[in-house]
Amino acid sequence: MMKKEIKFSLVYRDMWQSSGKYQPRVDQLVRIAPLIIEMGCFARVETNGGAFEQVNLLYGENPNKAVRAFTKPFKDAGIQTHMLDRGLNALRMYPVPADVRRLMYKVKYAQGVDITRIFCGLNETRNIIPSIKYALEAGMIPQATLCITYSPVHTVEYYAEIADRLIEAGAPEICLKDMAGIGRPGMLGRLVKTIKEKHPEVLIQYHGHSGPGLSMASILEVCENGADIIDVAMEPMSWGKVHPDLISVQAMLKDLGFQVPEINMKAYMKARAMTQEFIDDFLGCFMDPTNKHMSSLLLKCGLPGGMMGSMMADLKGVHSGINMILRGKNEPELSIDDLLVMLFDEVEYVWPKLGYPPLVTPFSQYVKNVALMNVMQLVKGEGRWTMIDNHTWDMILGKSGRLPGNLAPEIVELAKAKGFEFVDTDPQLNYPDALDDYRKEMDENGWEYGEDDEELFELAMHDRQYRDYKSGVAKKRFEDELQRAKDAVMAKSGYSEEDIKKLKRAKADPVIASANGQVLWEVSVEGPSSAPFIGRKYQHDEVFCYLSTPWGEYEKILTGFTGRVVEICAPQGSNVHKGDVIAYIQRSDIFA
């Protein structure tokens, strides 16, 4: 007998989010969109949300233009687009004023985003329900979300009661967000069945990461019990800490008689190759190779896949310091694997004592950070809980909403000893409206509010990153970071520093000193010429630097061609002879 229809959603944004630091640039997103459409099997595509906009700002790109450009081809093709939204935190890691939250839905709807997946890391309905109302007001579809984890308090009954409240508040869809992939398949099936029996009209979408290896069984269980849409990934980024691959999910469900769409494999292979091209271009420089691995150890600590990259970076950062302490105590040193197991054990110890917050952004970071600090203190022979940051205290004290479980008595006592007060008011009340302040800043700077107030929204949502974007600092910082990352990749491949220099020079052209003199980057009488940096782009007729000649004149040095700096051979104040190389510039745009 033919079973119900199951639709697929491609989580193209989250694939990158779970794999590395950055996501494709707008020009890359525009290139991949037609191939995703041509695959012919997606009812939905996740286009933005979460860290997407901050990433664009870090590049020095305009995120609003990126969202409009990426959503348009899907809208034209009749494919729904969806975004990820963190409720009280909206698109960032900390709370957002209500007027900024409300504006977000108007902006995103105008930019072409159909559905917003609203979640709260605490499953706090007071943080989700206002967003449901704001989304409906703006014309968006609010998909209310349950953050799935595995603990004594996170039962089917617990989640079903939250779903009831969210549906009553106007949510026509529910997402089960299994961000660490640790939801047990049987429990997820029972939860879907419970919600569907009471609310048969409500659409249920399942989002499960592959990390500990339960995701295929979970997909099977939720489909057998009434789920409507499954989030999938595609090669070369599926599996690992990401999501199951479309092809495997389709084959499994098709074999069982579910109605599933066919896949245009020719388009799939093209999209697969293009995604790999993006990785090879530069995105792979920021991907931790362990994110391609699955690990049953994730069941032990419950941390989401997206956390693993940052956690490994943290461990590498403290590894030598911990071993130095151990050497000083004449104790055996620890390997990275030893530390990883210690950290997993500490997360497992800390998590219940902090009230079982589901381990999703930002609470996964808070719990991981406390565990890491505890491990550091224990290695030193000191006690736990001495290094808890302010954001984590806000969570503990209830400023982000109610914790699912009870705090351990030692945490309550520690808070009282510090003179902190616990609160149980609506979390939004702690964060007053702020749009007027941002309007004032934009007016003072002469900045345009943008189409549908989208630039005003961007400043209000990511004020520090937006200012860096407007000043050009973000672009410079990214280009410096990218060059360092590319050098690191080459160094890991066995190239020496001298080899790397030779390779760069082979692809570049020299800027030559036209006379003897001293290299100067800034000369007041001639006007400023800001110092070059690796990655800075120069036009063919742009002044690169000046030479202060022995006869007291300033001679302009032009690049003579358009390109980007890959090496500076003569720093500020150095003396050069005629014919010496001042710098190397690569004509083709290595960062484009």
VEXBAFI-233513 format. One line per 8 residues: number of its first residue (from 1); their letters; for each residue x, y, z of C-alpha. Coordinates in Angstrom, 1 decimal, always signed. Example, Ala and Ser with C-alpha at 12.3 -4.5 7.8 and 13.67 -1.06 7.14 Angstrom:
2
1 = as = +12.3:-4.5:+7.8; +13.7:-1.1:+7.1
//
This chain:
592
1 = mmkkeikf = +0.0:+0.0:+0.0; +1.3:+3.5:-0.9; +2.1:+5.5:+2.2; +1.8:+9.3:+2.6; +3.9:+11.8:+0.7; +7.1:+12.9:+2.3; +8.7:+16.2:+1.1; +12.4:+17.2:+1.3
9 = slvyrdmw = +14.0:+20.4:+2.4; +17.7:+21.1:+1.6; +19.4:+22.8:+4.5; +22.0:+24.5:+2.4; +22.9:+27.1:+5.0; +23.1:+24.6:+7.9; +25.3:+22.3:+5.9; +28.0:+25.0:+6.0
17 = qssgkyqp = +27.2:+26.1:+9.5; +27.9:+22.6:+10.8; +31.0:+22.1:+8.7; +33.1:+25.3:+9.2; +33.2:+29.0:+10.1; +32.1:+30.5:+6.8; +29.4:+30.1:+4.2; +29.4:+30.8:+0.4
25 = rvdqlvri = +29.5:+34.3:-0.8; +26.5:+35.8:-2.6; +28.1:+35.2:-6.1; +28.5:+31.5:-5.2; +24.9:+31.2:-3.8; +23.5:+32.7:-7.0; +25.4:+30.1:-9.0; +24.3:+27.1:-7.0
33 = apliiemg = +20.6:+28.1:-6.8; +19.6:+27.0:-10.4; +21.2:+23.6:-9.9; +19.3:+23.0:-6.6; +16.1:+23.9:-8.5; +17.1:+21.6:-11.4; +17.5:+18.7:-9.0; +13.7:+18.8:-8.9
41 = cfarvetn = +13.2:+17.1:-5.5; +13.0:+20.0:-3.0; +9.8:+21.5:-1.7; +11.9:+23.9:+0.5; +15.4:+25.3:+0.8; +16.9:+26.8:+3.9; +18.5:+30.0:+2.6; +19.5:+32.2:+5.6
49 = ggafeqvn = +19.2:+32.9:+9.3; +21.4:+32.0:+12.3; +25.0:+33.0:+11.6; +24.3:+33.7:+7.8; +24.1:+37.5:+8.1; +27.1:+37.9:+10.4; +29.2:+35.8:+8.0; +28.3:+38.2:+5.1
57 = llygenpn = +29.2:+41.2:+7.3; +32.6:+39.5:+8.2; +33.3:+39.2:+4.5; +32.5:+42.8:+4.0; +29.5:+41.8:+1.9; +26.0:+43.3:+2.3; +23.8:+40.5:+3.8; +20.6:+42.0:+2.7
65 = kavraftk = +21.6:+41.8:-0.9; +22.7:+38.2:-0.4; +19.4:+37.1:+1.1; +17.4:+38.8:-1.7; +19.7:+37.3:-4.4; +19.5:+33.8:-3.0; +15.8:+33.6:-2.3; +14.7:+35.0:-5.6
73 = pfkdagiq = +15.3:+32.0:-7.9; +13.6:+29.7:-5.5; +10.6:+32.0:-5.2; +10.4:+32.2:-9.0; +10.5:+28.4:-9.2; +7.7:+27.9:-6.5; +10.1:+26.5:-3.9; +9.5:+27.8:-0.4
81 = thmldrgl = +12.5:+29.3:+1.5; +13.1:+29.1:+5.2; +15.4:+30.7:+7.7; +16.5:+29.9:+11.2; +15.6:+32.3:+14.0; +16.6:+32.1:+17.7; +13.5:+33.6:+19.2; +14.6:+36.1:+21.9
89 = nalrmypv = +18.1:+36.1:+20.3; +16.7:+36.5:+16.7; +19.8:+36.2:+14.5; +22.5:+36.6:+17.1; +23.9:+34.9:+20.3; +22.3:+37.3:+22.9; +18.9:+38.9:+23.4; +17.3:+41.3:+21.0
97 = padvrrlm = +14.9:+44.2:+21.8; +11.3:+43.6:+20.9; +11.1:+46.4:+18.3; +14.2:+44.9:+16.5; +12.7:+41.4:+16.6; +9.4:+42.7:+15.1; +11.2:+44.6:+12.3; +13.2:+41.4:+11.4
105 = ykvkyaqg = +10.0:+39.6:+10.1; +8.9:+42.6:+8.0; +12.4:+42.8:+6.5; +12.8:+39.0:+5.8; +9.3:+38.8:+4.3; +10.1:+41.7:+2.0; +13.4:+40.0:+1.1; +11.6:+36.9:-0.1
113 = vditrifc = +11.8:+34.5:+2.9; +8.6:+32.4:+3.3; +9.1:+30.5:+6.6; +10.9:+31.3:+9.8; +11.9:+28.4:+12.1; +11.6:+29.9:+15.5; +13.5:+28.2:+18.4; +14.5:+28.9:+21.9
121 = glnetrni = +17.4:+27.0:+23.4; +15.4:+26.6:+26.6; +12.1:+25.7:+24.8; +10.8:+28.7:+26.6; +7.4:+29.5:+25.1; +7.6:+33.1:+26.4; +10.5:+33.6:+23.9; +8.9:+31.8:+21.0
129 = ipsikyal = +5.2:+33.1:+21.1; +6.0:+36.8:+20.4; +8.0:+35.7:+17.4; +5.0:+33.6:+16.1; +2.9:+36.7:+16.4; +5.5:+39.0:+14.7; +5.9:+36.6:+11.8; +2.1:+36.3:+11.2
137 = eagmipqa = +1.8:+40.1:+11.3; +4.5:+40.4:+8.6; +3.0:+37.6:+6.4; +5.6:+34.9:+7.1; +4.8:+31.3:+8.1; +6.0:+30.8:+11.7; +7.4:+27.2:+12.2; +7.6:+26.8:+16.0
145 = tlcitysp = +10.4:+24.6:+17.0; +11.1:+22.0:+19.7; +14.8:+21.7:+20.6; +15.3:+18.0:+21.0; +17.7:+16.5:+23.6; +17.8:+13.4:+25.8; +17.5:+13.8:+29.6; +15.2:+12.7:+32.4
153 = vhtveyya = +13.1:+15.9:+32.0; +12.8:+15.9:+28.2; +10.0:+13.5:+27.8; +7.3:+13.1:+25.1; +4.8:+14.7:+27.5; +7.1:+17.6:+28.1; +7.5:+18.3:+24.4; +3.9:+17.7:+23.5
161 = eiadrlie = +2.7:+20.2:+26.1; +5.0:+22.8:+24.7; +3.8:+22.0:+21.1; +0.2:+22.5:+22.3; +1.0:+26.0:+23.6; +2.8:+27.0:+20.4; +0.1:+25.7:+18.1; -2.5:+27.5:+20.2
169 = agapeicl = -0.5:+30.7:+19.8; -0.9:+30.4:+16.0; +2.0:+28.2:+14.7; +0.7:+26.1:+11.7; +4.0:+24.1:+11.7; +6.2:+22.3:+14.2; +9.9:+21.5:+13.7; +11.6:+18.8:+15.7
177 = kdmagigr = +15.2:+20.3:+15.8; +17.4:+17.4:+16.8; +20.5:+19.6:+16.7; +22.9:+17.1:+18.2; +21.3:+14.0:+16.7; +20.9:+12.5:+20.1; +17.1:+12.3:+20.1; +16.2:+8.6:+20.5
185 = pgmlgrlv = +14.3:+7.3:+17.4; +11.5:+5.7:+19.4; +10.8:+8.8:+21.5; +10.8:+11.0:+18.4; +8.3:+8.7:+16.7; +6.0:+8.7:+19.7; +6.3:+12.5:+19.9; +5.2:+13.0:+16.3
193 = ktikekhp = +2.3:+10.6:+16.7; +1.2:+12.4:+19.9; +1.2:+15.8:+18.2; -0.4:+14.5:+15.0; -3.2:+12.8:+16.8; -4.2:+16.0:+18.6; -3.4:+18.4:+15.7; -3.7:+16.5:+12.4
201 = evliqyhg = -3.7:+19.7:+10.4; -0.3:+20.8:+11.8; +2.7:+20.2:+9.5; +5.7:+18.5:+11.1; +9.3:+18.9:+9.8; +12.2:+16.9:+11.2; +15.7:+18.2:+11.4; +18.3:+15.7:+12.6
209 = hsgpglsm = +22.1:+15.8:+12.5; +24.1:+12.7:+11.8; +26.8:+13.1:+14.5; +26.2:+10.1:+16.7; +24.6:+8.0:+14.0; +20.9:+7.8:+15.0; +19.5:+10.1:+12.3; +18.4:+7.5:+9.7
217 = asilevce = +16.5:+5.5:+12.3; +15.0:+8.8:+13.6; +13.9:+9.8:+10.1; +12.3:+6.4:+9.6; +10.4:+6.6:+12.9; +9.1:+10.2:+12.4; +7.9:+9.3:+8.9; +6.1:+6.2:+10.0
225 = ngadiidv = +4.3:+8.3:+12.7; +3.2:+11.2:+10.5; +6.0:+13.6:+9.8; +5.6:+15.6:+6.5; +9.0:+17.1:+5.6; +12.5:+15.9:+6.2; +15.6:+18.1:+6.3; +18.4:+16.6:+4.2
233 = amepmswg = +21.9:+17.5:+3.1; +23.9:+16.6:+0.0; +27.4:+15.5:-0.9; +30.1:+16.5:-0.4; +28.9:+17.9:+3.0; +26.4:+15.3:+4.1; +26.9:+12.9:+7.0; +29.6:+13.6:+9.6
241 = kvhpdlis = +28.4:+16.3:+11.9; +26.0:+17.5:+9.2; +22.8:+15.8:+8.0; +21.9:+12.6:+6.2; +22.3:+12.6:+2.4; +19.2:+13.2:+0.2; +19.9:+10.0:-1.9; +20.1:+7.7:+1.1
249 = vqamlkdl = +16.9:+9.1:+2.7; +15.0:+9.0:-0.5; +16.0:+5.3:-1.2; +15.1:+4.2:+2.4; +11.6:+5.9:+2.3; +10.9:+4.9:-1.3; +11.6:+1.2:-0.5; +9.0:+1.4:+2.3
257 = gfqvpein = +6.3:+2.7:+0.0; +6.3:+6.4:+0.9; +5.6:+8.9:-1.9; +8.9:+10.7:-2.4; +10.2:+13.0:-5.2; +12.6:+11.7:-7.9; +16.1:+13.2:-8.0; +17.6:+14.6:-11.2
265 = mkaymkar = +21.0:+12.9:-10.7; +22.6:+14.9:-13.4; +21.8:+18.1:-11.6; +22.8:+16.5:-8.3; +26.2:+15.7:-9.6; +26.7:+19.2:-10.9; +25.6:+20.7:-7.6; +27.9:+18.3:-5.8
273 = amtqefid = +30.8:+19.4:-7.9; +30.0:+23.1:-7.5; +29.8:+22.7:-3.8; +33.2:+21.0:-3.8; +34.5:+23.9:-5.9; +33.4:+26.3:-3.2; +35.2:+24.2:-0.6; +38.3:+24.2:-2.7
281 = dflgcfmd = +38.1:+27.9:-3.4; +38.5:+29.0:+0.2; +35.7:+27.7:+2.4; +37.6:+24.5:+3.1; +40.4:+26.5:+4.7; +38.0:+27.1:+7.7; +36.6:+23.5:+8.0; +37.8:+21.2:+10.7
289 = ptnkhmss = +38.3:+17.7:+9.1; +36.8:+16.1:+12.2; +33.4:+17.5:+11.2; +33.4:+14.9:+8.4; +33.5:+12.2:+11.1; +30.6:+10.7:+13.1; +31.2:+9.8:+16.7; +29.0:+7.8:+19.2
297 = lllkcglp = +30.8:+9.8:+21.9; +28.4:+12.6:+21.1; +25.7:+10.6:+22.7; +27.6:+10.9:+26.0; +27.9:+14.7:+26.0; +24.9:+15.7:+23.9; +26.8:+18.5:+22.2; +25.6:+19.5:+18.6
305 = ggmmgsmm = +27.9:+18.9:+15.7; +28.4:+22.6:+15.0; +30.0:+22.8:+18.4; +32.7:+20.3:+17.7; +34.9:+22.5:+15.5; +35.0:+25.3:+18.1; +35.5:+22.8:+20.9; +38.5:+21.2:+19.2
313 = adlkgvhs = +39.9:+24.7:+18.6; +39.4:+25.4:+22.4; +41.1:+22.2:+23.4; +44.1:+22.8:+21.1; +44.3:+26.3:+22.6; +44.6:+25.1:+26.2; +46.4:+21.8:+25.5; +50.0:+23.1:+25.9
321 = ginmilrg = +49.0:+25.2:+29.0; +47.5:+22.2:+30.7; +50.5:+20.1:+30.0; +52.8:+22.8:+31.3; +50.8:+22.7:+34.6; +51.0:+18.9:+34.8; +54.8:+19.0:+34.1; +55.2:+21.4:+37.0
329 = knepelsi = +53.4:+19.0:+39.2; +55.4:+16.0:+37.9; +52.2:+14.4:+36.6; +51.9:+12.7:+33.2; +50.9:+14.9:+30.2; +47.6:+14.5:+28.4; +46.9:+14.0:+24.7; +44.2:+15.9:+22.9
337 = ddllvmlf = +42.1:+12.7:+23.0; +42.6:+12.5:+26.8; +41.4:+16.1:+27.1; +38.4:+15.4:+24.8; +37.2:+12.6:+26.9; +37.7:+14.7:+30.1; +35.7:+17.5:+28.5; +32.9:+15.2:+27.5
345 = deveyvwp = +32.8:+13.7:+31.0; +32.7:+17.2:+32.5; +29.9:+18.3:+30.1; +28.0:+15.3:+31.3; +28.6:+16.3:+34.9; +27.9:+20.0:+34.5; +24.7:+19.8:+32.3; +22.3:+18.4:+34.9
353 = klgypplv = +23.6:+20.8:+37.6; +22.8:+23.7:+35.2; +19.2:+22.6:+34.8; +19.4:+20.6:+31.6; +19.3:+23.4:+29.1; +19.0:+21.8:+25.6; +22.5:+22.0:+24.1; +21.9:+24.3:+21.2
361 = tpfsqyvk = +23.1:+27.9:+20.5; +23.9:+29.7:+22.7; +23.4:+27.4:+25.6; +25.6:+24.7:+24.2; +28.4:+27.2:+24.2; +27.6:+28.2:+27.8; +27.7:+24.7:+29.1; +30.8:+23.8:+27.1
369 = nvalmnvm = +32.6:+26.9:+28.3; +31.8:+26.1:+32.0; +33.0:+22.5:+31.5; +36.2:+23.7:+29.8; +37.0:+26.2:+32.7; +36.2:+23.5:+35.2; +38.7:+21.1:+33.5; +41.3:+23.8:+33.6
377 = qlvkgegr = +40.7:+24.5:+37.3; +40.7:+20.8:+38.2; +44.0:+20.3:+36.4; +45.4:+23.1:+38.6; +44.1:+21.4:+41.7; +41.4:+24.0:+42.3; +37.6:+23.8:+42.6; +34.9:+23.9:+39.9
385 = wtmidnht = +32.5:+26.8:+39.1; +35.1:+29.6:+39.7; +35.0:+30.9:+36.1; +31.4:+31.5:+34.9; +30.8:+34.3:+32.4; +28.0:+36.9:+32.6; +25.9:+35.4:+29.7; +26.0:+32.0:+31.5
393 = wdmilgks = +24.9:+33.7:+34.8; +22.0:+35.3:+32.9; +20.9:+31.8:+31.9; +21.3:+30.4:+35.4; +19.5:+33.3:+37.0; +16.5:+33.0:+34.6; +17.0:+36.1:+32.5; +16.8:+34.0:+29.3
401 = grlpgnla = +13.8:+32.1:+30.5; +13.0:+29.1:+32.7; +15.4:+26.2:+32.7; +13.8:+22.8:+32.0; +15.3:+21.2:+35.1; +16.3:+22.2:+38.6; +19.6:+23.9:+39.4; +21.9:+22.0:+41.7
409 = peivelak = +22.0:+23.3:+45.3; +25.7:+24.2:+44.9; +24.9:+26.5:+41.9; +22.0:+28.2:+43.8; +24.3:+28.7:+46.8; +27.1:+30.1:+44.6; +24.6:+32.6:+43.1; +23.5:+33.8:+46.5
417 = akgfefvd = +27.0:+34.1:+47.8; +27.7:+36.5:+44.9; +24.6:+38.5:+45.7; +22.8:+37.5:+42.4; +19.0:+37.5:+42.2; +16.9:+34.9:+40.4; +14.1:+36.2:+38.2; +11.1:+34.7:+36.5
425 = tdpqlnyp = +9.7:+37.6:+34.5; +9.1:+37.7:+30.8; +12.7:+37.6:+29.4; +11.9:+40.3:+26.9; +11.3:+42.8:+29.6; +15.1:+42.8:+30.4; +15.8:+44.2:+27.0; +14.1:+47.5:+26.1
433 = dalddyrk = +13.3:+48.8:+22.6; +16.3:+50.3:+20.8; +15.4:+51.2:+17.2; +15.3:+54.9:+17.9; +18.9:+54.8:+19.1; +20.0:+53.0:+15.9; +18.0:+55.5:+13.7; +19.9:+58.3:+15.4
441 = emdengwe = +23.2:+56.6:+14.7; +22.3:+56.1:+11.0; +21.2:+59.7:+10.7; +24.4:+61.0:+12.2; +26.5:+58.9:+9.9; +24.4:+59.7:+6.8; +23.7:+56.1:+6.3; +20.6:+55.0:+4.2
449 = ygeddeel = +17.9:+53.0:+6.0; +17.8:+50.8:+3.0; +14.9:+49.1:+1.1; +12.2:+48.1:+3.6; +14.4:+49.5:+6.4; +16.8:+46.5:+5.9; +20.0:+48.4:+6.6; +18.5:+49.9:+9.8
457 = felamhdr = +17.6:+46.3:+10.8; +21.2:+45.1:+10.0; +22.8:+47.7:+12.3; +20.3:+47.0:+15.1; +20.8:+43.2:+14.8; +24.6:+43.1:+14.4; +25.8:+46.6:+15.4; +29.5:+45.9:+15.8
465 = qyrdyksg = +29.8:+43.8:+12.7; +27.8:+46.3:+10.7; +30.0:+49.2:+11.7; +33.1:+47.2:+10.7; +31.4:+46.4:+7.3; +30.6:+50.1:+6.7; +34.2:+51.2:+7.6; +35.9:+48.5:+5.5
473 = vakkrfed = +37.6:+47.0:+8.5; +35.6:+43.7:+8.1; +36.8:+43.2:+4.6; +40.5:+43.8:+5.5; +40.2:+41.5:+8.5; +38.7:+38.7:+6.5; +41.3:+39.0:+3.7; +44.1:+38.8:+6.3
481 = elqrakda = +42.5:+35.8:+8.0; +42.0:+34.1:+4.6; +45.6:+34.5:+3.6; +46.7:+33.1:+7.0; +44.3:+30.2:+6.6; +45.6:+29.4:+3.1; +49.2:+29.5:+4.4; +48.2:+27.2:+7.2
489 = vmaksgys = +46.7:+24.7:+4.8; +49.9:+24.8:+2.7; +52.0:+24.4:+5.8; +50.0:+21.3:+6.9; +50.5:+19.9:+3.4; +54.3:+19.9:+4.0; +55.3:+23.2:+2.4; +58.0:+25.2:+4.1
497 = eedikklk = +57.6:+28.9:+4.7; +60.1:+29.5:+1.8; +58.1:+27.1:-0.4; +54.9:+29.0:+0.3; +56.7:+32.3:-0.6; +58.0:+30.8:-3.8; +54.5:+29.6:-4.8; +52.9:+32.9:-4.2
505 = rakadpvi = +55.6:+34.7:-6.1; +55.3:+32.4:-9.0; +51.6:+33.5:-9.4; +52.4:+37.2:-8.7; +54.2:+40.1:-10.3; +56.7:+42.3:-8.5; +56.4:+46.0:-7.7; +59.9:+47.3:-8.4
513 = asangqvl = +61.7:+50.3:-6.9; +62.4:+52.8:-9.6; +65.2:+54.5:-7.7; +67.3:+54.3:-4.6; +65.5:+55.5:-1.5; +63.5:+54.9:+1.6; +60.0:+53.2:+1.4; +57.3:+55.4:+2.9
521 = wevsvegp = +53.6:+54.5:+3.0; +52.3:+58.0:+4.0; +53.6:+61.4:+3.0; +51.8:+64.5:+4.2; +52.8:+66.7:+1.3; +51.6:+64.3:-1.3; +48.5:+63.2:+0.6; +47.9:+59.9:+2.4
529 = ssapfigr = +48.7:+56.5:+1.1; +47.6:+53.9:+3.7; +50.0:+51.0:+4.3; +49.3:+47.9:+2.2; +48.3:+44.7:+3.8; +48.1:+41.1:+2.5; +45.0:+40.9:+0.4; +44.5:+44.6:-0.3
537 = kyqhdevf = +43.5:+45.3:-3.9; +45.2:+48.0:-5.9; +44.2:+49.5:-9.2; +46.7:+49.8:-12.0; +47.0:+53.6:-11.6; +46.9:+53.6:-7.8; +49.8:+54.9:-5.7; +51.3:+51.9:-3.9
545 = cylstpwg = +54.0:+53.7:-1.9; +56.5:+56.5:-2.1; +60.3:+56.5:-2.2; +62.2:+59.2:-0.3; +65.2:+59.6:-2.6; +68.7:+60.7:-1.6; +68.1:+64.1:-3.3; +65.1:+64.8:-1.1
553 = eyekiltg = +62.3:+64.2:-3.4; +59.3:+61.9:-3.0; +58.8:+59.5:-5.9; +55.4:+57.8:-6.4; +55.5:+54.1:-7.0; +52.5:+52.8:-9.0; +51.5:+49.1:-9.3; +51.0:+49.4:-13.0
561 = ftgrvvei = +48.4:+46.6:-12.9; +45.4:+45.7:-10.9; +45.7:+43.0:-8.3; +46.0:+42.0:-4.6; +49.1:+42.0:-2.4; +50.4:+38.6:-1.5; +53.8:+39.6:+0.0; +55.4:+42.8:+1.3
569 = capqgsnv = +59.2:+42.7:+0.9; +60.1:+46.2:+2.0; +58.3:+47.4:+5.1; +57.8:+51.0:+6.2; +61.2:+52.9:+6.5; +63.3:+50.3:+4.8; +66.0:+51.3:+2.3; +65.9:+49.9:-1.2
577 = hkgdviay = +68.0:+50.1:-4.3; +66.8:+50.7:-7.8; +65.4:+47.4:-9.2; +64.7:+45.9:-5.7; +61.3:+44.2:-5.2; +59.0:+46.2:-2.8; +56.1:+43.7:-2.9; +54.4:+41.0:-5.0
585 = iqrsdifa = +50.9:+41.5:-6.3; +48.8:+38.7:-7.9; +47.0:+40.0:-10.9; +44.1:+37.6:-10.7; +41.8:+38.3:-7.8; +42.6:+35.5:-5.4; +39.8:+36.6:-3.0; +37.1:+37.3:-5.5
//
